[in-house]
Amino acid sequence: GEAALVDDANEPPIPPEMPYADQLNQWALLVQRFGAIVPVAIFSVRFNGGGGIPVLDSFACLPTSAVTATFDLIDNGDGNTTIMWPAHFFPTSIVQPSVSLNEDTAALAPIAFNVADGVTVKTRNTSAALVDMAFTVMVY
């Protein structure tokens, strides 16, 4: 997109006392670029009990209307969790998510990848076996 504001020729603004078109256009472009590099959501997931049930421990996201019930956690098996959200709740991702572990344990690097209206995270121990581990994933 492009920012296309122009100053009123009959009553131009007085910089720096008043915002002017070039300034507002630059701000609009800056906000658009921040939207491409700043996460739209950050989720922390932990696992309850011996059954390894994923629980949304905490989250932060740009839509302020989100509540815990907005998101579905799907246990795809040991070490394989998908977080889903309603269609079109977030903009379409243009880069893959990033993930980190929230446990002090020996493990291979976790992986995260976009799925339709969601993100899947896989965590593995040092033997490369999928195992449940607490993680935080950032969605862009």
C-alpha positions in Angstrom: 0.0 0.0 0.0 0.9 3.6 -0.3 0.3 6.6 1.9 -1.2 9.3 -0.3 -2.2 12.3 1.9 -1.6 15.8 0.5 -1.6 19.1 2.3 -4.4 21.5 1.7 -3.1 24.1 -0.7 -5.4 26.8 0.6 -4.6 26.2 4.3 -1.3 24.4 4.5 -0.2 23.1 7.9 2.5 24.9 9.8 5.3 22.4 10.7 6.2 21.6 13.4 3.1 22.9 15.1 0.7 20.9 13.0 1.0 17.5 11.3 1.6 17.7 7.6 1.0 15.2 4.8 4.6 14.0 4.3 4.9 13.3 8.0 1.6 11.5 8.2 2.4 9.5 5.1 5.7 8.4 6.6 4.0 7.3 9.8 1.4 5.3 7.8 4.2 3.5 5.9 6.1 2.9 9.2 3.1 1.3 10.8 2.6 -0.9 7.8 6.2 -2.1 7.9 6.0 -2.7 11.7 3.0 -4.9 10.9 5.3 -7.1 8.8 8.1 -7.5 11.4 6.4 -7.4 14.7 4.6 -10.5 16.0 0.8 -10.4 15.8 0.6 -12.9 18.6 2.8 -14.5 21.2 1.6 -17.7 22.9 3.2 -19.6 25.8 2.0 -23.2 26.2 2.6 -25.7 29.0 1.5 -29.2 29.5 -0.7 -30.5 32.4 -0.6 -33.8 34.0 0.8 -37.1 32.9 -1.4 -37.0 29.7 0.5 -34.1 28.3 -2.5 -31.9 27.8 -1.5 -28.6 26.2 -2.7 -25.5 28.1 -2.4 -21.9 26.9 -0.4 -20.5 29.8 -0.4 -16.9 28.5 -0.7 -14.9 25.3 -0.5 -11.4 23.9 -1.9 -10.4 20.5 -2.9 -7.3 18.6 -6.7 -7.8 18.5 -7.7 -6.7 22.0 -10.9 -8.8 21.6 -9.0 -12.0 22.1 -9.7 -14.2 25.1 -8.3 -17.6 26.0 -11.4 -19.2 24.4 -10.5 -17.5 21.1 -7.8 -20.1 20.5 -8.0 -23.9 20.3 -5.0 -26.1 21.3 -4.8 -29.3 19.5 -2.7 -32.2 20.8 -1.5 -33.9 17.7 0.5 -36.4 19.7 3.7 -36.2 21.9 5.7 -33.1 21.1 3.3 -31.9 18.4 0.9 -29.1 19.2 -1.2 -26.8 17.0 -2.7 -23.5 18.1 -5.7 -22.5 16.0 -7.7 -19.3 15.7 -10.8 -18.1 13.9 -10.5 -17.6 10.1 -9.1 -14.1 9.3 -8.5 -13.3 13.0 -4.9 -12.4 12.1 -3.4 -11.1 8.8 -2.0 -13.8 6.6 1.5 -14.7 7.8 4.3 -13.7 5.4 7.1 -15.3 7.4 7.3 -18.5 9.5 6.9 -18.2 13.3 9.7 -18.5 15.8 9.7 -20.7 18.9 11.7 -21.2 22.0 11.6 -23.7 24.9 10.5 -22.7 28.4 12.2 -25.6 30.1 15.7 -26.1 31.3 16.2 -29.5 29.6 18.4 -31.0 27.0 16.5 -30.9 23.7 16.9 -30.3 20.0 15.8 -27.0 18.7 12.0 -26.8 18.5 10.4 -26.0 15.1 7.3 -24.0 14.3 5.4 -23.6 11.1 2.3 -21.9 9.8 -0.8 -23.9 9.1 -4.2 -22.5 7.8 -5.5 -20.2 10.6 -2.9 -21.5 13.1 0.6 -22.6 14.0 2.1 -26.0 14.7 5.0 -26.5 17.1 7.1 -29.6 17.4 9.5 -30.3 20.3 12.1 -33.1 20.5 14.5 -34.5 23.0 18.1 -35.1 22.2 17.2 -38.5 20.8 15.0 -36.8 18.3 11.9 -38.3 19.8 8.8 -36.0 19.9 8.1 -35.1 23.6 5.9 -32.5 25.2 7.9 -29.4 26.4 6.7 -26.0 27.4 7.3 -23.4 24.7 6.6 -19.8 23.5 5.9 -19.2 19.9 5.7 -15.8 18.1 3.4 -15.5 15.1 4.2 -12.9 12.4 
